[in-house]
Amino acid sequence: MTIKEQEKYAESARKGNNFTAYDAGSLDELFQYELHHPKIPVKVKGKLFLRDILGLTGMQVSLNRLPAGRTVPFLHQHKQNEELYIFIKGSGQMQIDGEVVEVKEGTAVRISPDGQRCWRNNSTEDLYYIVIQAKDGSLQQDTFDDGMASDQPPVW
């Protein structure tokens, strides 16, 4: 996705004082998005990064569609970020440090920065997944310590 396309998507996001919402469309519509990665010479269809669109400050999130029979043709790892892959439709395989993990709807896989990873869709259906990246070891508190109940009831 070019900077101009990111700006267009960000402009169409709904913004409030304490939120930003963006409708990327149905899963089948993910193929309209393209990643233009500076280190990969080909455009990657079916990948939408949400950091800039939503104004995320503590994580990177992407929505992804990998067509049937396709594979990520290289291993990669990260300098600082752990990744969480949440598979929401379809099936395939991940390779992490030489180990193969079967993935399908409902599978979640966390990978540390040093883990060398790639994945493939070895099925006949498209594979859909969400990837969340955050700095490894940065979580200081979780929902039970961080969440606070409001004294105001919701008004629908």
C-alpha positions as CSV (number, residue, x, y, z in Angstrom):
1,M,0.0,0.0,0.0
2,T,1.4,3.4,-0.9
3,I,1.5,6.3,1.4
4,K,-1.2,8.0,-0.7
5,E,-3.5,4.9,-0.3
6,Q,-2.8,4.7,3.4
7,E,-3.8,8.4,3.7
8,K,-7.0,7.7,1.7
9,Y,-7.9,4.8,4.0
10,A,-7.1,6.9,7.1
11,E,-9.3,9.7,5.9
12,S,-12.3,7.4,5.5
13,A,-11.9,6.1,9.1
14,R,-14.4,7.3,11.7
15,K,-12.8,9.2,14.5
16,G,-14.0,10.2,17.9
17,N,-12.2,11.7,20.9
18,N,-11.0,8.3,22.1
19,F,-11.4,6.0,19.2
20,T,-10.8,5.4,15.5
21,A,-12.9,2.8,13.5
22,Y,-12.2,1.6,10.0
23,D,-14.3,-0.8,7.9
24,A,-12.0,-2.9,5.7
25,G,-14.9,-4.8,4.1
26,S,-15.6,-8.5,4.2
27,L,-12.9,-11.2,4.3
28,D,-13.4,-11.7,0.5
29,E,-12.7,-8.1,-0.1
30,L,-9.2,-8.2,1.5
31,F,-7.7,-9.0,-1.9
32,Q,-8.2,-5.4,-2.9
33,Y,-5.4,-4.3,-0.6
34,E,-1.8,-4.5,-1.6
35,L,1.4,-4.3,0.4
36,H,4.3,-2.5,-1.3
37,H,7.2,-3.6,1.0
38,P,10.5,-1.8,0.4
39,K,12.5,-5.0,0.7
40,I,10.3,-7.2,-1.5
41,P,10.2,-6.5,-5.2
42,V,6.6,-7.8,-5.7
43,K,3.3,-6.4,-4.5
44,V,1.6,-8.6,-1.9
45,K,-2.1,-8.7,-2.5
46,G,-4.5,-9.4,0.5
47,K,-2.6,-7.6,3.3
48,L,-3.8,-4.5,5.1
49,F,-1.7,-2.9,7.9
50,L,-3.9,-1.0,10.3
51,R,-1.3,1.0,12.4
52,D,-1.5,4.2,10.3
53,I,-5.2,3.9,9.5
54,L,-6.2,3.6,13.1
55,G,-3.4,5.6,14.7
56,L,-2.2,2.6,16.8
57,T,0.6,3.5,19.2
58,G,1.5,0.3,20.9
59,M,1.1,-2.4,18.3
60,Q,0.9,-3.2,14.6
61,V,-2.1,-5.2,13.3
62,S,-2.7,-6.6,9.8
63,L,-5.6,-8.3,8.2
64,N,-4.4,-11.0,5.7
65,R,-5.6,-13.3,3.0
66,L,-3.4,-16.0,1.5
67,P,-4.8,-17.7,-1.6
68,A,-5.1,-21.4,-1.8
69,G,-1.8,-23.1,-2.8
70,R,0.3,-20.0,-2.1
71,T,3.3,-19.8,0.3
72,V,5.4,-17.1,1.8
73,P,8.6,-17.8,0.0
74,F,11.1,-16.8,2.7
75,L,11.8,-17.2,6.4
76,H,11.9,-14.0,8.5
77,Q,12.3,-12.9,12.1
78,H,12.0,-9.6,14.0
79,K,14.4,-7.4,15.9
80,Q,12.1,-6.5,18.8
81,N,8.5,-7.6,18.1
82,E,6.7,-10.7,19.0
83,E,3.9,-11.7,16.7
84,L,0.5,-13.3,17.3
85,Y,-1.2,-15.0,14.4
86,I,-4.9,-15.6,14.8
87,F,-6.3,-17.8,12.0
88,I,-10.0,-17.0,11.3
89,K,-10.8,-19.0,8.2
90,G,-9.2,-21.8,6.1
91,S,-6.2,-24.0,6.9
92,G,-2.5,-24.2,6.3
93,Q,0.9,-24.6,7.9
94,M,3.4,-22.5,9.7
95,Q,7.1,-23.3,9.9
96,I,8.8,-21.9,13.0
97,D,12.5,-22.8,13.6
98,G,12.1,-25.8,11.4
99,E,9.0,-27.1,13.1
100,V,5.7,-27.4,11.2
101,V,2.5,-26.3,13.0
102,E,-0.9,-27.1,11.4
103,V,-3.2,-24.1,11.5
104,K,-6.9,-23.6,10.9
105,E,-9.8,-21.5,12.0
106,G,-9.4,-20.9,15.7
107,T,-5.6,-21.5,15.9
108,A,-3.5,-18.9,17.6
109,V,0.3,-18.9,17.3
110,R,2.7,-16.6,19.3
111,I,6.2,-16.3,17.9
112,S,9.1,-14.6,19.7
113,P,11.2,-12.1,17.8
114,D,14.1,-14.7,17.2
115,G,11.7,-17.3,15.8
116,Q,12.3,-17.8,12.1
117,R,8.9,-18.2,10.5
118,C,7.0,-18.6,7.3
119,W,3.6,-20.1,6.4
120,R,1.8,-21.6,3.5
121,N,-1.7,-22.4,2.4
122,N,-1.6,-26.0,1.3
123,S,-5.4,-26.2,1.1
124,T,-7.9,-25.5,-1.6
125,E,-9.5,-22.6,0.2
126,D,-8.2,-19.1,1.0
127,L,-6.5,-18.7,4.4
128,Y,-7.5,-15.7,6.5
129,Y,-5.6,-14.5,9.5
130,I,-4.9,-11.5,11.7
131,V,-1.3,-10.7,12.8
132,I,-0.6,-8.5,15.9
133,Q,2.9,-7.3,16.6
134,A,4.0,-5.7,19.9
135,K,7.4,-5.2,21.5
136,D,8.4,-8.4,23.2
137,G,8.2,-8.1,27.0
138,S,6.4,-4.7,26.9
139,L,3.1,-5.6,28.5
140,Q,3.2,-4.2,32.0
141,Q,-0.4,-5.1,33.1
142,D,-3.2,-7.2,31.7
143,T,-7.0,-6.7,31.4
144,F,-7.7,-7.5,35.1
145,D,-5.3,-4.9,36.4
146,D,-5.7,-2.3,33.6
147,G,-9.5,-2.4,33.1
148,M,-11.7,-0.1,35.2
149,A,-15.5,-0.2,35.4
150,S,-17.3,3.1,34.5
151,D,-20.1,4.4,36.7
152,Q,-22.0,5.4,33.5
153,P,-24.4,2.9,31.9
154,P,-24.3,2.4,28.2
155,V,-26.8,4.4,26.2
156,W,-27.7,2.8,22.9
